[in-house]
Amino acid sequence: MEDILFSRRSIREYINGDVSEKDLNYILHAAMAAPTAMNTRCYSFLVIKDKNMHKKIAMQHESAKMIISAPLAILVVGDSNIAFKGFLPQDCAAATQNILLAATARGYGTVWCGIYSNLNKEVSVAKLFNLPKNIKPFSLVVIGKTNVKPIKRNVWQPEKVKYETWNK
Ligand SMILES: Cc1cc2nc3c(=O)[nH]c(=O)nc-3n(C[C@H](O)[C@H](O)[C@H](O)COP(=O)(O)O)c2cc1C
C-alpha cells in the first residue's frame, strides 16, 4: 500500500491495451469503499469506453484531451438529492482518490480531470451525458496502460505540518 500511495502520479500518455474487466471491477469496488458523510453513498460511476464520447469530451475540455489515447474513463457523479448537506464534493473526491489508488495498484496510469467546481464544465458534461438535474458531475478519471515511469520525487515539506496550534 505504501508503494502505491507514493508511486501514484498523474499519467497523461497511454499505450494500447484495455483495462481488464477484472481490474475495472476491482477499481469500482474500491471507489464504493470510500467514506461518505453520514454514509449516504451518494456517488455513481459512469464507465466510458466509447471512442466517440472520448472525442467529444476532448473537444470540449482541453484539460482532458489525454482521454483520446486511453481505453476508458470513469465519470464520478454525486446525487444532490441523497448527499448529506454540502458534502457531495467531499464524498466524490474520496471515491475519486480510491479509483486513482486502485488503478495504480493494478499497474495503470491515471489522471483526475476536474469538473467540479467549474460551472462551465459541470454544465457541458451534464449535457453530454444527459445527467438528470440532481446528478452532479464531479470528476473524470482517465485510466490506461502506460510506459511512463515518473521520476521519484520528494513532496515532503515539514513546514506544512503544525502541532497543537498554528503558532506554536
Ligand atoms: C481537483 C483536481 C483537478 C485536476 N484536474 C486536472 C485536469 O483537468 N487535467 C489534468 O491533466 N490534470 C488534472 N489534475 C491533476 C493535477 O494536475 C496533478 O494531480 C498535480 O499536478 C500533481 O501531480 P501528480 O498527480 O502527478 O502528483 C487535477 C487534480 C485535481 C486534484
The ligand as an SDF file (V2000), in Angstrom:
LIG
                    3D

 31 33  0  0  0  0  0  0  0  0999 V2000
   -9.2510   18.5980   -8.3440 C   0  0  0  0  0  0  0  0  0  0  0  0
   -8.2010   18.2350   -9.3730 C   0  0  0  0  0  0  0  0  0  0  0  0
   -8.4140   18.5800  -10.6920 C   0  0  0  0  0  0  0  0  0  0  0  0
   -7.4670   18.2290  -11.6720 C   0  0  0  0  0  0  0  0  0  0  0  0
   -7.7480   18.4940  -12.9910 N   0  0  0  0  0  0  0  0  0  0  0  0
   -6.8740   18.0920  -13.9370 C   0  0  0  0  0  0  0  0  0  0  0  0
   -7.1950   18.2430  -15.3180 C   0  0  0  0  0  0  0  0  0  0  0  0
   -8.2730   18.7380  -15.6770 O   0  0  0  0  0  0  0  0  0  0  0  0
   -6.2960   17.8190  -16.2330 N   0  0  0  0  0  0  0  0  0  0  0  0
   -5.1020   17.2510  -15.8880 C   0  0  0  0  0  0  0  0  0  0  0  0
   -4.3220   16.8990  -16.7790 O   0  0  0  0  0  0  0  0  0  0  0  0
   -4.7730   17.0720  -14.5720 N   0  0  0  0  0  0  0  0  0  0  0  0
   -5.6260   17.4680  -13.5980 C   0  0  0  0  0  0  0  0  0  0  0  0
   -5.3450   17.2350  -12.2780 N   0  0  0  0  0  0  0  0  0  0  0  0
   -4.0800   16.5940  -11.8960 C   0  0  0  0  0  0  0  0  0  0  0  0
   -3.0860   17.5790  -11.2850 C   0  0  0  0  0  0  0  0  0  0  0  0
   -2.5810   18.4250  -12.2900 O   0  0  0  0  0  0  0  0  0  0  0  0
   -1.9700   16.7810  -10.5890 C   0  0  0  0  0  0  0  0  0  0  0  0
   -2.5210   15.9770   -9.5730 O   0  0  0  0  0  0  0  0  0  0  0  0
   -0.9100   17.6860   -9.9820 C   0  0  0  0  0  0  0  0  0  0  0  0
   -0.2040   18.3860  -10.9840 O   0  0  0  0  0  0  0  0  0  0  0  0
    0.1230   16.8850   -9.1600 C   0  0  0  0  0  0  0  0  0  0  0  0
    0.7160   15.8760   -9.9300 O   0  0  0  0  0  0  0  0  0  0  0  0
    0.6100   14.3370   -9.5290 P   0  0  0  0  0  0  0  0  0  0  0  0
   -0.8260   13.9220   -9.6490 O   0  0  0  0  0  0  0  0  0  0  0  0
    1.4960   13.6210  -10.5110 O   0  0  0  0  0  0  0  0  0  0  0  0
    1.0710   14.1920   -8.1160 O   0  0  0  0  0  0  0  0  0  0  0  0
   -6.2660   17.5650  -11.2900 C   0  0  0  0  0  0  0  0  0  0  0  0
   -6.0860   17.2140   -9.9460 C   0  0  0  0  0  0  0  0  0  0  0  0
   -7.0470   17.5190   -9.0000 C   0  0  0  0  0  0  0  0  0  0  0  0
   -6.8620   17.0610   -7.5660 C   0  0  0  0  0  0  0  0  0  0  0  0
  1  2  1  0
  2  3  1  0
  2 30  2  0
  3  4  2  0
  4  5  1  0
  4 28  1  0
  5  6  2  0
  6  7  1  0
  6 13  1  0
  7  8  2  0
  7  9  1  0
  9 10  1  0
 10 11  2  0
 10 12  1  0
 12 13  2  0
 13 14  1  0
 14 15  1  0
 14 28  1  0
 15 16  1  0
 16 17  1  0
 16 18  1  0
 18 19  1  0
 18 20  1  0
 20 21  1  0
 20 22  1  0
 22 23  1  0
 23 24  1  0
 24 25  2  0
 24 26  1  0
 24 27  1  0
 28 29  2  0
 29 30  1  0
 30 31  1  0
M  END
$$$$
